[in-house]
């Protein structure tokens, strides 16, 4: 009985890893982890973040993936709203475009809870594809969106420079 439980646990872990590999590999060839870090707010862990890029070297002009594994419950609408706020803080001011992106994000982003991951993948064509755990939940096909979205974490003017440095392996 004990061996059966161990085998089942091993299968769950092994297939979870294989599935995670399957979502990034088609978009980011030869990907490896660049870095990882944790976002906290008022001593509360919000999520763990991990950045993947070809051969573990990030280049904003090449495909890459950013995974956020949440530790708290947040609505998809709140994630979309905060994303727009962060884009504005980064300097993007075109209201009609932000409204369009917000509407798309509200349709794409699910509510999250502990141990739910959202992965954003910046593709070769400049689109951004999103996954909830291993399920494709949608994409935003505007290269400007990808630039501003990922700048939230990876841009020079990010509000979370410590996390940026961790993600970039610095």
C-alpha atoms as an extended CHARMM CRD file, in Angstrom:
* protein
*
       170  EXT
         1         1  UNK       CA              0.0000000000        0.0000000000        0.0000000000  PROA      1               0.0000000000
         2         2  UNK       CA              2.7610000000        2.4430000000        0.9730000000  PROA      2               0.0000000000
         3         3  UNK       CA              4.6350000000        1.8150000000       -2.2990000000  PROA      3               0.0000000000
         4         4  UNK       CA              1.4120000000        2.4510000000       -4.2200000000  PROA      4               0.0000000000
         5         5  UNK       CA              0.9390000000        5.8470000000       -2.5620000000  PROA      5               0.0000000000
         6         6  UNK       CA              4.5700000000        6.7500000000       -3.1920000000  PROA      6               0.0000000000
         7         7  UNK       CA              4.2020000000        5.7560000000       -6.8520000000  PROA      7               0.0000000000
         8         8  UNK       CA              1.0540000000        7.8680000000       -7.1930000000  PROA      8               0.0000000000
         9         9  UNK       CA              2.7700000000       10.8830000000       -5.6170000000  PROA      9               0.0000000000
        10        10  UNK       CA              5.7900000000       10.4080000000       -7.8800000000  PROA      10              0.0000000000
        11        11  UNK       CA              3.4840000000       10.2300000000      -10.9240000000  PROA      11              0.0000000000
        12        12  UNK       CA              1.6810000000       13.4380000000       -9.9180000000  PROA      12              0.0000000000
        13        13  UNK       CA              4.9660000000       15.2700000000       -9.3900000000  PROA      13              0.0000000000
        14        14  UNK       CA              6.5130000000       13.9150000000      -12.5870000000  PROA      14              0.0000000000
        15        15  UNK       CA              3.5140000000       14.7470000000      -14.7700000000  PROA      15              0.0000000000
        16        16  UNK       CA              3.2230000000       18.2110000000      -13.2340000000  PROA      16              0.0000000000
        17        17  UNK       CA              6.8310000000       18.9480000000      -14.1410000000  PROA      17              0.0000000000
        18        18  UNK       CA              6.3860000000       17.5230000000      -17.6270000000  PROA      18              0.0000000000
        19        19  UNK       CA              3.2640000000       19.6370000000      -18.1470000000  PROA      19              0.0000000000
        20        20  UNK       CA              5.0170000000       22.7940000000      -16.9990000000  PROA      20              0.0000000000
        21        21  UNK       CA              7.8010000000       22.0820000000      -19.4780000000  PROA      21              0.0000000000
        22        22  UNK       CA              5.2230000000       21.5620000000      -22.1980000000  PROA      22              0.0000000000
        23        23  UNK       CA              3.7520000000       25.0650000000      -21.8710000000  PROA      23              0.0000000000
        24        24  UNK       CA              7.0520000000       26.9480000000      -22.2180000000  PROA      24              0.0000000000
        25        25  UNK       CA              9.0330000000       24.7570000000      -24.6220000000  PROA      25              0.0000000000
        26        26  UNK       CA              6.9490000000       25.4570000000      -27.7690000000  PROA      26              0.0000000000
        27        27  UNK       CA              7.5100000000       29.2020000000      -27.3560000000  PROA      27              0.0000000000
        28        28  UNK       CA             10.9590000000       29.4620000000      -25.7320000000  PROA      28              0.0000000000
        29        29  UNK       CA             13.4010000000       26.9880000000      -27.2590000000  PROA      29              0.0000000000
        30        30  UNK       CA             16.2220000000       25.6870000000      -25.0470000000  PROA      30              0.0000000000
        31        31  UNK       CA             14.7630000000       27.5850000000      -22.1190000000  PROA      31              0.0000000000
        32        32  UNK       CA             16.2690000000       27.5540000000      -18.6640000000  PROA      32              0.0000000000
        33        33  UNK       CA             15.5920000000       29.4680000000      -15.4720000000  PROA      33              0.0000000000
        34        34  UNK       CA             17.1680000000       32.9230000000      -15.4040000000  PROA      34              0.0000000000
        35        35  UNK       CA             16.1840000000       33.7350000000      -11.8310000000  PROA      35              0.0000000000
        36        36  UNK       CA             13.4360000000       33.7360000000       -9.2520000000  PROA      36              0.0000000000
        37        37  UNK       CA             12.1850000000       35.8200000000       -6.3680000000  PROA      37              0.0000000000
        38        38  UNK       CA              9.2370000000       36.5370000000       -4.1050000000  PROA      38              0.0000000000
        39        39  UNK       CA              6.8900000000       39.5190000000       -4.0000000000  PROA      39              0.0000000000
        40        40  UNK       CA              5.6600000000       40.4620000000       -0.5400000000  PROA      40              0.0000000000
        41        41  UNK       CA              3.4150000000       43.2700000000        0.5980000000  PROA      41              0.0000000000
        42        42  UNK       CA              3.2550000000       44.2700000000        4.2800000000  PROA      42              0.0000000000
        43        43  UNK       CA              5.0920000000       41.0420000000        5.1920000000  PROA      43              0.0000000000
        44        44  UNK       CA              2.5390000000       38.9230000000        3.3050000000  PROA      44              0.0000000000
        45        45  UNK       CA              3.8220000000       36.7280000000        0.5060000000  PROA      45              0.0000000000
        46        46  UNK       CA              1.8560000000       37.5040000000       -2.6770000000  PROA      46              0.0000000000
        47        47  UNK       CA              3.6370000000       35.2310000000       -5.1580000000  PROA      47              0.0000000000
        48        48  UNK       CA              6.8610000000       33.5500000000       -6.1920000000  PROA      48              0.0000000000
        49        49  UNK       CA              8.0970000000       34.6340000000       -9.6170000000  PROA      49              0.0000000000
        50        50  UNK       CA             10.3570000000       32.7160000000      -12.0010000000  PROA      50              0.0000000000
        51        51  UNK       CA             11.8020000000       33.9670000000      -15.2930000000  PROA      51              0.0000000000
        52        52  UNK       CA             12.7520000000       31.5560000000      -18.1110000000  PROA      52              0.0000000000
        53        53  UNK       CA             14.6880000000       32.4130000000      -21.2710000000  PROA      53              0.0000000000
        54        54  UNK       CA             16.7560000000       30.6140000000      -23.9250000000  PROA      54              0.0000000000
        55        55  UNK       CA             19.8060000000       29.0890000000      -22.2260000000  PROA      55              0.0000000000
        56        56  UNK       CA             18.9080000000       31.0420000000      -19.0870000000  PROA      56              0.0000000000
        57        57  UNK       CA             19.8800000000       34.3950000000      -20.6370000000  PROA      57              0.0000000000
        58        58  UNK       CA             17.1210000000       37.0320000000      -20.7840000000  PROA      58              0.0000000000
        59        59  UNK       CA             16.8810000000       39.3880000000      -23.7550000000  PROA      59              0.0000000000
        60        60  UNK       CA             13.7410000000       41.5410000000      -23.9180000000  PROA      60              0.0000000000
        61        61  UNK       CA             13.6890000000       41.1540000000      -27.7170000000  PROA      61              0.0000000000
        62        62  UNK       CA             13.6230000000       37.3340000000      -27.6050000000  PROA      62              0.0000000000
        63        63  UNK       CA             10.9620000000       34.9230000000      -26.3390000000  PROA      63              0.0000000000
        64        64  UNK       CA             10.7930000000       34.3610000000      -22.5800000000  PROA      64              0.0000000000
        65        65  UNK       CA              8.3220000000       33.2580000000      -19.9200000000  PROA      65              0.0000000000
        66        66  UNK       CA              7.4330000000       34.6430000000      -16.4960000000  PROA      66              0.0000000000
        67        67  UNK       CA              5.5800000000       32.4360000000      -14.0270000000  PROA      67              0.0000000000
        68        68  UNK       CA              3.8610000000       33.7990000000      -10.9200000000  PROA      68              0.0000000000
        69        69  UNK       CA              2.8270000000       31.1820000000       -8.3590000000  PROA      69              0.0000000000
        70        70  UNK       CA              0.3310000000       32.8240000000       -6.0610000000  PROA      70              0.0000000000
        71        71  UNK       CA              0.2030000000       32.4660000000       -2.2830000000  PROA      71              0.0000000000
        72        72  UNK       CA             -2.9940000000       34.4920000000       -1.7700000000  PROA      72              0.0000000000
        73        73  UNK       CA             -6.4750000000       34.7780000000       -3.2630000000  PROA      73              0.0000000000
        74        74  UNK       CA             -6.8740000000       37.5720000000       -5.8250000000  PROA      74              0.0000000000
        75        75  UNK       CA             -9.6250000000       38.0960000000       -8.3790000000  PROA      75              0.0000000000
        76        76  UNK       CA             -8.7450000000       38.1370000000      -12.0610000000  PROA      76              0.0000000000
        77        77  UNK       CA            -10.3680000000       41.5490000000      -12.3330000000  PROA      77              0.0000000000
        78        78  UNK       CA             -8.1240000000       42.9210000000       -9.5830000000  PROA      78              0.0000000000
        79        79  UNK       CA             -5.0500000000       41.4820000000      -11.3430000000  PROA      79              0.0000000000
        80        80  UNK       CA             -6.1440000000       43.1980000000      -14.5720000000  PROA      80              0.0000000000
        81        81  UNK       CA             -6.7890000000       46.4910000000      -12.7610000000  PROA      81              0.0000000000
        82        82  UNK       CA             -3.4040000000       46.3880000000      -10.9980000000  PROA      82              0.0000000000
        83        83  UNK       CA             -1.7070000000       45.5590000000      -14.2980000000  PROA      83              0.0000000000
        84        84  UNK       CA             -3.1720000000       48.6860000000      -15.9220000000  PROA      84              0.0000000000
        85        85  UNK       CA             -2.1210000000       50.7690000000      -12.9150000000  PROA      85              0.0000000000
        86        86  UNK       CA              1.4320000000       49.4300000000      -13.1500000000  PROA      86              0.0000000000
        87        87  UNK       CA              1.5590000000       50.1120000000      -16.9040000000  PROA      87              0.0000000000
        88        88  UNK       CA              0.4860000000       53.7070000000      -16.2130000000  PROA      88              0.0000000000
        89        89  UNK       CA              3.1700000000       53.9700000000      -13.5240000000  PROA      89              0.0000000000
        90        90  UNK       CA              5.6870000000       52.8080000000      -16.1390000000  PROA      90              0.0000000000
        91        91  UNK       CA              4.6090000000       55.7100000000      -18.3620000000  PROA      91              0.0000000000
        92        92  UNK       CA              1.9940000000       54.2610000000      -20.7330000000  PROA      92              0.0000000000
        93        93  UNK       CA             -0.7860000000       56.8580000000      -21.0180000000  PROA      93              0.0000000000
        94        94  UNK       CA             -2.8730000000       55.9580000000      -24.0960000000  PROA      94              0.0000000000
        95        95  UNK       CA             -6.2560000000       55.5260000000      -22.4050000000  PROA      95              0.0000000000
        96        96  UNK       CA             -8.1130000000       53.8330000000      -25.2830000000  PROA      96              0.0000000000
        97        97  UNK       CA             -5.3770000000       51.2120000000      -25.6070000000  PROA      97              0.0000000000
        98        98  UNK       CA             -5.3100000000       50.6190000000      -21.8430000000  PROA      98              0.0000000000
        99        99  UNK       CA             -9.0980000000       50.2150000000      -21.8510000000  PROA      99              0.0000000000
       100       100  UNK       CA             -8.8080000000       47.6600000000      -24.6650000000  PROA      100             0.0000000000
       101       101  UNK       CA             -6.0480000000       45.7290000000      -22.8950000000  PROA      101             0.0000000000
       102       102  UNK       CA             -7.9700000000       45.8490000000      -19.6070000000  PROA      102             0.0000000000
       103       103  UNK       CA            -11.0530000000       44.3280000000      -21.2690000000  PROA      103             0.0000000000
       104       104  UNK       CA             -8.9220000000       41.5530000000      -22.7650000000  PROA      104             0.0000000000
       105       105  UNK       CA             -7.1770000000       40.8570000000      -19.4430000000  PROA      105             0.0000000000
       106       106  UNK       CA            -10.4880000000       40.6780000000      -17.5620000000  PROA      106             0.0000000000
       107       107  UNK       CA            -11.6140000000       37.9850000000      -20.0330000000  PROA      107             0.0000000000
       108       108  UNK       CA             -8.3060000000       36.0930000000      -19.7480000000  PROA      108             0.0000000000
       109       109  UNK       CA             -7.1770000000       36.3580000000      -16.1280000000  PROA      109             0.0000000000
       110       110  UNK       CA             -8.8320000000       33.9120000000      -13.7370000000  PROA      110             0.0000000000
       111       111  UNK       CA             -9.2690000000       34.3060000000      -10.0330000000  PROA      111             0.0000000000
       112       112  UNK       CA             -6.2040000000       32.8660000000       -8.3160000000  PROA      112             0.0000000000
       113       113  UNK       CA             -5.5740000000       31.2810000000       -4.9660000000  PROA      113             0.0000000000
       114       114  UNK       CA             -2.7220000000       29.5910000000       -3.1680000000  PROA      114             0.0000000000
       115       115  UNK       CA             -0.6530000000       27.3430000000       -5.4790000000  PROA      115             0.0000000000
       116       116  UNK       CA             -2.2640000000       28.6320000000       -8.6810000000  PROA      116             0.0000000000
       117       117  UNK       CA              0.2710000000       29.8110000000      -11.2110000000  PROA      117             0.0000000000
       118       118  UNK       CA             -0.1430000000       32.2390000000      -14.0740000000  PROA      118             0.0000000000
       119       119  UNK       CA              2.4850000000       32.1750000000      -16.7920000000  PROA      119             0.0000000000
       120       120  UNK       CA              2.9120000000       34.9030000000      -19.3810000000  PROA      120             0.0000000000
       121       121  UNK       CA              4.9930000000       34.0020000000      -22.4140000000  PROA      121             0.0000000000
       122       122  UNK       CA              6.4230000000       36.6570000000      -24.7170000000  PROA      122             0.0000000000
       123       123  UNK       CA              6.5130000000       34.9630000000      -28.1280000000  PROA      123             0.0000000000
       124       124  UNK       CA              8.7840000000       35.3740000000      -31.1390000000  PROA      124             0.0000000000
       125       125  UNK       CA              6.0570000000       37.3870000000      -32.8810000000  PROA      125             0.0000000000
       126       126  UNK       CA              5.7170000000       39.7210000000      -29.8800000000  PROA      126             0.0000000000
       127       127  UNK       CA              2.3750000000       38.3470000000      -28.6900000000  PROA      127             0.0000000000
       128       128  UNK       CA              1.7630000000       37.4040000000      -25.0660000000  PROA      128             0.0000000000
       129       129  UNK       CA              0.2410000000       33.9940000000      -24.3180000000  PROA      129             0.0000000000
       130       130  UNK       CA             -1.1560000000       33.2260000000      -20.8630000000  PROA      130             0.0000000000
       131       131  UNK       CA             -1.5160000000       29.9510000000      -18.9740000000  PROA      131             0.0000000000
       132       132  UNK       CA             -3.2640000000       29.1090000000      -15.7090000000  PROA      132             0.0000000000
       133       133  UNK       CA             -1.1330000000       26.2640000000      -14.4000000000  PROA      133             0.0000000000
       134       134  UNK       CA             -0.8600000000       24.2380000000      -17.6270000000  PROA      134             0.0000000000
       135       135  UNK       CA             -4.0660000000       25.4270000000      -19.3370000000  PROA      135             0.0000000000
       136       136  UNK       CA             -3.8410000000       28.0050000000      -22.1320000000  PROA      136             0.0000000000
       137       137  UNK       CA             -6.2640000000       30.7600000000      -21.1090000000  PROA      137             0.0000000000
       138       138  UNK       CA             -5.7160000000       33.2720000000      -23.8940000000  PROA      138             0.0000000000
       139       139  UNK       CA             -3.4010000000       35.7250000000      -25.5710000000  PROA      139             0.0000000000
       140       140  UNK       CA             -3.0660000000       39.3910000000      -26.3350000000  PROA      140             0.0000000000
       141       141  UNK       CA             -1.7560000000       39.8690000000      -29.8360000000  PROA      141             0.0000000000
       142       142  UNK       CA             -0.1870000000       43.2930000000      -29.5420000000  PROA      142             0.0000000000
       143       143  UNK       CA              3.6170000000       43.5860000000      -29.1840000000  PROA      143             0.0000000000
       144       144  UNK       CA              3.1600000000       46.8660000000      -27.2920000000  PROA      144             0.0000000000
       145       145  UNK       CA              1.1960000000       45.0170000000      -24.6370000000  PROA      145             0.0000000000
       146       146  UNK       CA              4.0130000000       42.5210000000      -24.0660000000  PROA      146             0.0000000000
       147       147  UNK       CA              6.5710000000       45.2780000000      -23.6930000000  PROA      147             0.0000000000
       148       148  UNK       CA              4.5390000000       47.1970000000      -21.1210000000  PROA      148             0.0000000000
       149       149  UNK       CA              3.2180000000       44.1200000000      -19.3390000000  PROA      149             0.0000000000
       150       150  UNK       CA              6.6170000000       42.5450000000      -18.7010000000  PROA      150             0.0000000000
       151       151  UNK       CA              8.1690000000       45.9210000000      -17.8360000000  PROA      151             0.0000000000
       152       152  UNK       CA              6.1240000000       45.7040000000      -14.6390000000  PROA      152             0.0000000000
       153       153  UNK       CA              8.7160000000       43.2080000000      -13.3860000000  PROA      153             0.0000000000
       154       154  UNK       CA             11.6450000000       43.5440000000      -15.7840000000  PROA      154             0.0000000000
       155       155  UNK       CA             11.7480000000       47.2210000000      -16.7800000000  PROA      155             0.0000000000
       156       156  UNK       CA             14.3300000000       49.6800000000      -15.4940000000  PROA      156             0.0000000000
       157       157  UNK       CA             11.5660000000       51.7090000000      -13.7970000000  PROA      157             0.0000000000
       158       158  UNK       CA              9.8660000000       48.7910000000      -12.0310000000  PROA      158             0.0000000000
       159       159  UNK       CA              8.4400000000       49.4330000000       -8.5740000000  PROA      159             0.0000000000
       160       160  UNK       CA             10.0180000000       46.1390000000       -7.4600000000  PROA      160             0.0000000000
       161       161  UNK       CA             13.7370000000       46.5300000000       -8.2710000000  PROA      161             0.0000000000
       162       162  UNK       CA             14.7980000000       43.8410000000       -5.7780000000  PROA      162             0.0000000000
       163       163  UNK       CA             12.4990000000       41.3120000000       -7.4700000000  PROA      163             0.0000000000
       164       164  UNK       CA             13.7530000000       42.4570000000      -10.8960000000  PROA      164             0.0000000000
       165       165  UNK       CA             17.3430000000       41.8100000000       -9.8330000000  PROA      165             0.0000000000
       166       166  UNK       CA             16.4150000000       38.3650000000       -8.5330000000  PROA      166             0.0000000000
       167       167  UNK       CA             14.5570000000       37.4910000000      -11.7280000000  PROA      167             0.0000000000
       168       168  UNK       CA             17.5200000000       38.6150000000      -13.8300000000  PROA      168             0.0000000000
       169       169  UNK       CA             19.9030000000       36.6170000000      -11.6520000000  PROA      169             0.0000000000
       170       170  UNK       CA             21.7570000000       39.7190000000      -10.4620000000  PROA      170             0.0000000000
